[in-house]
Amino acid sequence: MSKQVLIVDDEPHIVISLEFLMKREGFAVAVARDGEEGLAAIRASRPDLVILDVMMPKLNGFEVLEAVRADPDLAGVRILMLTAKGRPAEHTKGLALGADAYMPKPFSTRELVDKAKTLLAEAA
């Protein structure tokens, strides 16, 4: 059974690129286009990995991350923060709130795929 990846991002070009990359690697992929939709999808499907943008409408990525980490039923969900907010303070905040990894935009597609595979292998 293939691993499930949920992409939570409001930028259509990023979503298309990430969806293509993850499907090419053999993952089952779902997409949510804002924080509220993303949190609902995480609760409904419990994906193996969430690629989570920070700056989004309704709920930002930090708020989604906090809600997921506060829910013991979602403890196994791995979260990779992907954001244009690459300053050290945001990086530190993301990891402190429980992100498993944090990658700034623009990102290397190879590095992103490698990081996703690593996080999924660690969860297995």
C-alpha positions, 0 to 999 in steps of 0.5 A, a space after each residue: 500500500 502506498 504512503 499517503 501524502 497531503 499537500 496543504 498549500 494555497 499557491 496553485 503552481 506549488 500544488 501542481 508541482 508538488 502533486 506531480 513530484 509525489 505521485 511520480 514517487 508512487 505516493 497517494 496524494 491529496 490536496 487541501 487549499 487552505 488551513 481549515 480544509 487541510 486540518 479537516 483532511 488531516 483529521 479525516 484521512 490521517 495521512 502519513 505525511 503532510 507538506 504544510 505551507 505556513 502562509 495560508 487563508 483561514 488557518 495558517 500553517 502554524 495553527 494547523 500544526 498546533 492543532 494536529 500536535 494537540 490531538 493524540 489521535 494524530 500523533 503519527 502524522 509527519 509534518 514537513 513545513 514548506 514556506 517562503 518564511 525562511 528566517 531562523 525565527 520561523 524555522 525555530 517556531 515550526 520545529 518548536 511547535 512539532 514540525 518534523 522538518 522545515 524547508 524554505 521556498 524556493 526549494 530543491 525538488 530533489 531535496 524535498 523528495 528526499 526529505 519526504 522519503 526520509 520522514 516516511 521511512 522514520 515513521 515506519 
